[in-house]
Amino acid sequence: MAQGFRARSLGLPCFCDGIFQGFAWKELSEVRSEELPKSPGVYVLRLVDEGDVDGAIGFLRDIVDRVGWSELRGFVSARLKRLERLKGRLESRGCPVIYIGSSKSLANRCAELAGRRHTAFLPVMALLVSGATIGFGFRATANVGEAKALERELKKRYGEVHGVMPPLVER
């Protein structure tokens, strides 16, 4: 187990918790990319405390309303839809898992999540600004193919439990 990580997920339990066996967990705000393996693997984002999701949506809406650059407005609007999906799931007491992904380097992908080339960056930043606490879980794999296969399997099993993908996942 990586330093400071725990074997159990953070936050409220869910029916799908069993599919994340072998994951190491820590609050996202405490995770440093250099403490993660440079190897491939799968990672999961999970709400520990939802904060003010309406505030997060308002934060991104404000950006959309203020920006005159249509390309950026379209990019932000697409991420705003993910937060709106999250709000709907929370209102129906949905699962706290908000994202499942894989990478050829867990350390690099964690750094990218902090704004450098990650599709969930804006929703995650908006949630953090609004007071949310997000858990980060990961499981290293032997190679990229294994990471991709594990990601597909986890998404399949998640979908079987919940009937949908996590709200910040687009495909």
C-alpha positions in Angstrom: 0.0 0.0 0.0 1.4 3.4 -1.0 2.4 5.8 1.8 -0.6 7.4 3.5 -3.2 5.6 1.3 -5.8 3.3 2.8 -7.4 0.0 1.6 -11.0 1.2 2.0 -12.7 3.9 0.0 -13.6 7.2 1.5 -17.1 8.5 2.0 -20.5 6.8 2.0 -20.7 3.2 1.0 -22.3 2.1 -2.2 -23.4 -1.2 -3.8 -20.6 -0.9 -6.3 -17.8 -0.7 -3.7 -16.9 -4.3 -4.2 -15.7 -3.8 -7.8 -12.9 -1.6 -6.6 -11.0 -4.3 -4.8 -7.2 -3.8 -4.5 -7.5 0.0 -4.8 -5.5 2.4 -2.5 -7.5 5.5 -1.4 -6.7 9.0 -0.2 -8.2 12.5 -0.3 -7.5 14.1 -3.7 -6.3 17.3 -2.0 -3.6 15.3 -0.2 -2.4 13.3 -3.3 0.9 14.3 -4.9 1.7 12.9 -8.3 5.2 11.9 -7.2 3.9 9.5 -4.6 2.0 7.5 -7.2 3.5 4.8 -9.4 4.8 5.8 -12.8 3.3 2.5 -14.0 0.0 2.1 -15.8 -3.2 1.6 -13.9 -6.8 2.6 -13.2 -8.0 5.5 -11.0 -11.3 6.5 -9.5 -12.7 9.8 -8.2 -15.3 9.6 -5.5 -17.2 12.2 -3.6 -16.5 12.1 0.1 -18.4 15.3 0.8 -20.4 16.8 -2.1 -20.0 20.4 -0.9 -22.3 22.9 -2.8 -22.9 21.3 -6.2 -25.2 24.2 -7.1 -22.3 26.5 -6.4 -20.0 24.4 -8.6 -22.5 24.6 -11.4 -22.9 28.4 -10.8 -19.1 28.7 -10.9 -18.9 27.1 -14.4 -22.0 28.9 -15.6 -20.4 32.2 -14.6 -17.4 31.4 -16.7 -19.6 30.5 -19.7 -21.6 33.7 -19.3 -18.4 35.9 -19.1 -16.4 34.4 -21.9 -16.8 35.8 -25.4 -14.6 33.1 -27.0 -17.0 30.6 -28.5 -14.5 27.8 -28.5 -13.8 28.1 -24.8 -17.5 28.6 -24.1 -18.3 25.3 -25.8 -15.6 23.4 -23.9 -16.8 24.8 -20.5 -20.5 24.1 -21.4 -19.7 20.4 -22.1 -18.1 20.1 -18.7 -21.0 21.9 -17.1 -23.3 19.2 -18.4 -21.3 16.7 -16.4 -21.9 18.6 -13.2 -25.6 18.8 -14.0 -25.6 15.0 -14.3 -23.9 14.8 -11.0 -26.5 17.0 -9.3 -29.3 14.8 -10.7 -27.6 11.7 -9.3 -27.0 13.2 -5.9 -30.7 14.3 -5.7 -31.6 10.6 -6.3 -29.1 9.5 -3.7 -26.8 8.1 -6.3 -23.4 6.6 -6.1 -20.5 8.7 -4.9 -18.2 7.5 -7.7 -17.9 10.3 -10.2 -15.1 9.1 -12.5 -13.3 6.0 -13.6 -10.2 6.2 -15.9 -7.0 4.5 -16.8 -3.5 5.8 -17.8 -0.2 4.6 -19.0 1.3 6.5 -16.0 -0.7 7.0 -12.8 1.7 9.7 -11.6 1.5 11.7 -14.9 -2.3 11.4 -15.1 -2.7 12.7 -11.5 -0.6 15.7 -12.6 -2.8 16.2 -15.6 -5.9 16.0 -13.4 -4.6 19.2 -11.8 -5.4 21.1 -15.1 -3.0 19.7 -17.6 -5.0 17.9 -20.2 -7.7 16.1 -18.2 -11.3 16.0 -19.3 -12.5 16.1 -15.7 -10.4 19.1 -14.6 -13.0 21.8 -14.8 -15.8 19.8 -13.0 -13.3 18.7 -10.3 -12.0 22.2 -9.8 -15.5 23.6 -9.6 -16.5 20.9 -7.0 -13.4 21.7 -4.9 -14.0 25.4 -5.1 -17.6 24.8 -3.9 -16.3 22.9 -0.8 -16.5 19.3 -2.0 -14.1 16.6 -0.8 -13.0 14.1 -3.4 -11.4 10.8 -2.8 -8.8 9.4 -5.2 -8.3 5.7 -5.6 -5.9 3.8 -7.8 -4.7 0.3 -8.7 -1.5 -0.2 -10.6 -1.3 -2.8 -13.4 1.5 -4.6 -15.2 1.0 -2.8 -18.6 -1.2 -0.4 -20.5 -3.3 -3.2 -22.1 -4.1 -4.5 -18.6 -5.0 -1.0 -17.4 -7.4 -0.5 -20.4 -9.0 -3.9 -19.9 -9.5 -3.3 -16.2 -11.0 0.1 -16.9 -13.5 -1.5 -19.4 -14.3 -4.2 -16.9 -14.9 -1.7 -14.0 -17.1 0.5 -16.2 -19.1 -2.6 -17.4 -19.6 -3.8 -13.8 -20.4 -0.2 -12.6 -23.0 0.0 -15.4 -24.5 -3.3 -14.4 -24.9 -2.0 -10.8 -26.1 1.5 -11.6 -27.5 1.4 -15.2 -25.3 4.4 -16.2 -21.7 5.5 -16.2 -20.3 7.8 -13.5 -21.5 11.4 -14.1 -18.1 12.8 -15.1 -17.4 10.0 -17.6 -18.4 10.8 -21.2 -18.2 7.4 -22.8 
